[in-house]
Amino acid sequence: MSANTHPLHLVLLTGMSGSGKSVALHSLEDMGFYCVDNLPPELMISLVNLERTGLSSQLAIAMDVRSASSLPQVPEQLALLQSQGVQIDSVFLDASTDTLIRRYSETRRRHPLSDYQTKNIETDQRHALTEAIELERALLQDLRAHAHVIDTSLIRPTQLQSYLKNLIASPNEQLTLVFESFAFKRGIPNDADFVFDVRMLPNPHYEPALKHLTGKDASVIAFLQQESEVTRMQNHLQGFLENWLDALAHNHRSYVTVAIGCTGGQHRSVYLVEQLAAFFSKTWHTLIRHREMDARP
């Protein structure tokens, strides 16, 4: 690092149009980041170098599919900046196609690719919204593969702000484990690296005294701890992750999201997320998300 530069924390925010990038960027601004929206990738290195010689130590850059032709150079740019000592968090916001279609219908905004044409498309007709979204997915696939993904399909803006704040606060030098509970009836999270189904385990929902409680309540914990199948599942999940986390860390992974689902996302999945996070927090930095519980008003 040059004597005229200072350490810089860079957050690169990318993702699907309509997935919540504006909310995320405002949240980063509230956290003290100097934020730049829709920056062309060709200008990223110059902007970062400028900020490293200025007053800002936190920079957030948002890019989207409007820079499609130059997005392929971004991973190489990030690798270069990281080699120069820049701390980088790359975050990709995603959402299901149905969710994005609904959001566009509600706001009546035009998708940025609604008029997009490529040499591979022989007709001049405009893409339908669904086709534009799928094209956007294809164009952003490489950026998604190099980023931590947050699925915003079923979460409120306040949840996204909380997830982002916790994520950015995670130590950059080690692997962060994100344990997430969810309900299968509301869909599998798009941001999961591993998904485990625990619906075959005994369900506290059918116990009248436990039905309206969660996997964080003492009586539900006691119920599940006395079930041998639950203990066996927990041991299997712990063993699987213990066997592979070192390999994932050595593969330069910054985040691994482990999603555990049950029917309603209130009891079994919540319990196992809490137990696994407590176990692995002794060795790894861990974050907890309870998708259905967090969504409560």
C-alpha positions in Angstrom: 0.0 0.0 0.0 1.3 3.4 -1.0 2.2 5.9 1.8 -0.4 8.2 0.3 -3.3 5.7 0.5 -5.3 4.3 3.4 -7.2 1.1 4.0 -10.6 0.9 2.2 -13.6 -1.2 2.7 -15.5 -1.7 -0.6 -18.9 -3.2 -0.9 -19.9 -4.2 -4.4 -23.7 -4.4 -4.6 -25.2 -6.2 -7.7 -28.3 -8.2 -8.3 -31.6 -8.5 -10.2 -33.5 -5.4 -11.1 -36.4 -5.1 -8.6 -34.6 -7.2 -5.9 -34.0 -4.3 -3.5 -30.7 -2.7 -4.5 -32.0 0.8 -3.7 -33.0 -0.2 -0.2 -29.6 -1.9 0.3 -27.7 1.1 -1.0 -29.7 3.5 1.4 -28.9 1.1 4.2 -25.2 1.2 3.4 -25.3 5.0 3.3 -26.8 5.0 6.8 -23.9 2.8 7.9 -21.4 5.5 6.8 -20.5 4.2 3.3 -20.0 6.7 0.4 -22.4 5.2 -2.1 -22.3 5.4 -5.9 -25.2 3.9 -7.9 -25.0 2.4 -11.4 -21.2 2.9 -11.8 -19.8 1.6 -15.1 -17.3 -1.1 -14.4 -14.7 0.7 -16.4 -14.6 3.4 -13.7 -14.4 1.2 -10.7 -10.6 1.0 -10.4 -10.2 4.7 -10.8 -12.9 5.5 -8.2 -11.4 3.1 -5.7 -7.9 4.6 -6.1 -9.4 8.1 -5.7 -11.2 7.1 -2.5 -8.0 5.5 -1.1 -6.3 8.8 -1.3 -9.2 10.8 0.0 -11.2 11.0 3.3 -13.5 8.0 2.8 -12.6 4.6 4.2 -15.9 3.0 3.2 -17.1 2.8 -0.3 -20.2 1.1 -1.7 -20.7 0.7 -5.5 -23.9 -0.6 -7.1 -23.8 -2.1 -10.6 -26.6 -3.6 -12.6 -27.4 -5.1 -16.0 -27.3 -1.7 -17.7 -23.6 -2.2 -17.8 -24.0 -5.8 -19.3 -21.2 -5.5 -21.9 -18.5 -4.6 -19.4 -19.6 -6.7 -16.4 -17.4 -9.7 -17.3 -14.3 -7.7 -16.3 -15.5 -7.1 -12.7 -14.3 -10.4 -11.1 -10.7 -9.7 -12.4 -10.9 -6.1 -11.1 -12.0 -7.3 -7.7 -9.1 -9.8 -7.5 -6.7 -7.0 -8.4 -8.1 -4.6 -5.7 -8.0 -7.4 -3.1 -4.4 -8.1 -3.9 -3.7 -4.4 -3.2 -5.2 -4.6 0.3 -8.7 -3.5 -0.3 -11.3 -5.2 1.9 -14.1 -6.4 -0.4 -17.6 -7.6 0.3 -19.5 -8.6 -2.9 -23.2 -8.9 -2.3 -25.8 -10.1 -4.9 -29.5 -9.5 -4.3 -31.8 -12.1 -5.9 -35.5 -12.8 -6.0 -37.7 -15.4 -7.6 -39.1 -14.6 -11.1 -42.7 -14.5 -9.8 -41.7 -12.0 -7.1 -39.9 -9.8 -9.6 -42.9 -9.9 -12.0 -45.2 -8.9 -9.2 -43.0 -6.0 -8.1 -42.8 -4.7 -11.6 -46.6 -5.0 -12.0 -47.1 -3.1 -8.7 -44.8 -0.3 -9.5 -45.4 -0.2 -13.3 -41.7 0.3 -13.9 -40.1 -0.8 -17.1 -37.4 -3.5 -16.9 -34.0 -2.2 -18.1 -33.8 -5.0 -20.6 -37.4 -4.5 -22.0 -35.9 -3.0 -25.2 -32.6 -5.0 -25.1 -31.6 -6.8 -28.4 -28.7 -9.0 -29.0 -27.1 -10.5 -32.1 -28.4 -13.9 -31.0 -32.0 -12.7 -31.3 -33.3 -12.7 -34.8 -36.5 -10.9 -34.2 -37.0 -7.2 -33.4 -39.9 -7.8 -30.9 -39.5 -6.6 -27.4 -38.9 -9.1 -24.7 -41.8 -10.0 -22.5 -41.1 -9.2 -18.8 -40.4 -12.9 -18.0 -38.0 -13.2 -20.9 -36.2 -10.0 -19.8 -35.8 -11.3 -16.3 -34.3 -14.6 -17.5 -32.0 -12.8 -19.8 -30.8 -10.7 -16.9 -30.2 -13.8 -14.9 -27.9 -15.2 -17.6 -26.0 -11.9 -18.0 -25.4 -11.6 -14.2 -24.6 -15.3 -13.6 -20.9 -14.8 -13.2 -21.3 -11.9 -10.8 -23.7 -14.0 -8.7 -21.2 -16.9 -8.6 -18.6 -14.6 -7.0 -20.8 -12.9 -4.4 -22.8 -13.6 -1.3 -26.4 -14.0 -2.3 -29.3 -12.6 -0.4 -32.8 -13.8 -1.5 -35.2 -10.9 -1.0 -38.3 -12.8 -2.3 -40.0 -13.2 1.1 -38.3 -10.6 3.3 -39.3 -7.1 4.2 -37.0 -4.0 3.6 -36.1 -3.9 7.4 -35.0 -7.6 7.2 -32.8 -6.8 4.2 -31.2 -3.9 6.1 -30.6 -6.1 9.1 -29.1 -9.0 7.0 -26.8 -6.5 5.2 -25.7 -4.8 8.4 -24.7 -8.1 10.0 -23.1 -9.4 6.8 -20.9 -6.3 6.4 -19.9 -6.4 10.1 -18.5 -10.0 9.6 -14.8 -10.4 9.8 -13.4 -10.4 6.2 -10.5 -12.6 6.8 -12.4 -15.8 7.7 -15.3 -17.9 6.4 -18.8 -16.7 7.7 -21.4 -19.4 8.2 -25.0 -18.2 7.7 -27.6 -20.6 9.2 -31.1 -19.9 7.9 -34.4 -21.5 8.9 -37.4 -21.5 6.5 -40.7 -23.0 5.7 -40.9 -25.3 2.6 -44.5 -24.2 2.1 -43.2 -20.7 1.2 -40.4 -21.9 -1.0 -36.7 -22.7 -0.8 -34.4 -19.7 -0.3 -32.5 -18.8 -3.5 -29.4 -17.8 -1.5 -28.8 -21.2 0.1 -25.5 -23.1 -0.6 -26.8 -26.2 1.2 -30.5 -27.1 1.8 -31.5 -29.7 4.4 -35.1 -31.0 4.8 -36.1 -31.9 8.4 -39.8 -32.3 7.9 -39.5 -36.0 8.8 -38.7 -35.2 12.4 -41.3 -35.1 15.2 -43.3 -31.9 14.9 -44.0 -29.8 18.1 -46.8 -28.1 16.1 -49.1 -31.1 16.9 -48.6 -30.6 20.6 -51.3 -28.1 21.7 -49.1 -26.5 24.4 -46.2 -26.0 21.9 -48.1 -25.1 18.7 -47.8 -21.3 19.1 -44.3 -21.4 20.4 -41.0 -21.5 18.4 -37.8 -23.5 18.4 -36.2 -20.8 20.6 -38.6 -21.5 23.5 -37.5 -23.7 26.4 -40.4 -26.1 26.2 -40.0 -26.7 22.5 -36.2 -27.2 23.0 -36.9 -29.7 25.7 -39.4 -31.6 23.5 -37.0 -31.8 20.6 -34.0 -32.7 22.7 -35.7 -35.8 24.0 -36.3 -37.1 20.5 -33.5 -39.4 19.3 -34.2 -38.7 15.6 -33.7 -34.9 16.2 -30.4 -35.6 17.9 -29.3 -38.0 15.1 -30.2 -35.4 12.5 -28.2 -32.7 14.3 -25.2 -34.9 14.6 -25.3 -35.8 10.9 -25.5 -32.1 9.9 -22.7 -31.2 12.2 -20.5 -34.0 10.9 -21.2 -33.1 7.2 -20.3 -29.5 7.8 -17.2 -30.3 9.9 -15.9 -32.5 7.0 -16.3 -29.8 4.4 -15.9 -26.3 5.9 -12.1 -26.3 5.8 -12.2 -27.2 2.1 -14.7 -24.4 1.4 -12.6 -21.9 3.3 -9.5 -23.0 1.4 -11.4 -22.5 -1.8 -11.6 -18.8 -0.9 -15.2 -18.8 0.1 -16.2 -15.9 2.2 -19.7 -17.0 3.1 -21.6 -20.3 3.2 -25.4 -20.3 3.7 -26.9 -23.4 5.2 -30.7 -23.4 5.0 -32.7 -25.8 7.1 -36.4 -26.2 6.3 -39.5 -27.7 7.9 -43.2 -27.3 7.2 -43.9 -23.9 8.9 -40.4 -22.7 9.7 -41.2 -22.2 13.3 -40.1 -25.2 15.4 -37.8 -27.9 14.0 -35.8 -25.8 11.6 -35.5 -22.9 14.1 -34.2 -25.3 16.8 -31.6 -26.9 14.6 -30.4 -23.5 13.2 -29.9 -22.3 16.8 -28.1 -25.5 17.9 -25.8 -25.6 14.9 -25.0 -21.9 15.1 -24.1 -22.3 18.8 -21.9 -25.4 18.0 -20.0 -23.8 15.0 -19.6 -20.4 16.6 -16.8 -21.8 18.7 -14.7 -22.2 15.5 -16.3 -20.1 12.8 -18.0 -16.7 12.6 -21.8 -17.4 12.4 -24.9 -15.5 11.5 -28.5 -16.6 12.2 -31.6 -15.9 10.0 -35.1 -17.2 10.7 -36.9 -16.2 7.5 -40.4 -16.8 8.7 -39.9 -15.6 12.3 -38.1 -12.5 11.1 -41.0 -11.7 8.7 -43.4 -11.2 11.6 -44.5 -7.6 12.1 
